Amino acid sequence: MRKKVILACTDCDSRNYTSESNRESSPERLEIKKFCSTCNAHTMHKETK
């Protein structure tokens, strides 16, 4: 079953994106390089709790 997760920018901690993650196959947190409108640059976004 997929779980909806929130992605937050690592630089400014702005919560910009939502995504779906499969918890059973990957227990570690999701990390994706996405565009942050607050920083106005491409930064790493991590899954929040």
N, C-alpha and C positions, 0 to 999 in steps of 0.2 A: 504494500500500500504506500502510495506517495504522500508526503507531508509537505504542506505549504510552509516555506521559510522566508524570512525577511533578510535582505542583504544590506549591510551598512558600510559606508566608506571608511577605510582605515585612517585616512588623513583628517577628515573633519567630523567623523561619526554621524553623518547625515544618513538617514534610512531612506534610500531611493528606490529600491527594486524589491520585487517579490519573485520567488521561483519555487519550483517543486523539487524535492529531494527524496530519494529512495533510502530510507534509514537502514534497512536490513543489509544492503550491499556496501554501504559506506558509512561507518560510524564516525569518521572525522568530519569536521566542519567544512562546508562548501566554500571555496575561494575562487572568485572569477574577476577578471580585469574588465571593468565596465566604465562608462562615462559618468562622471559626477558633475551635475549642473552647478553645484555650490562651488566646487574647486575649479570648474571649467577645464577639466583635464581627465584623461583616462587614468584611473587609480584602481588598486586592488579593493574588492568588496568582499567582506566575510559574512558568513551566516551568524545572525544574532540568536540569543536564547529566546 
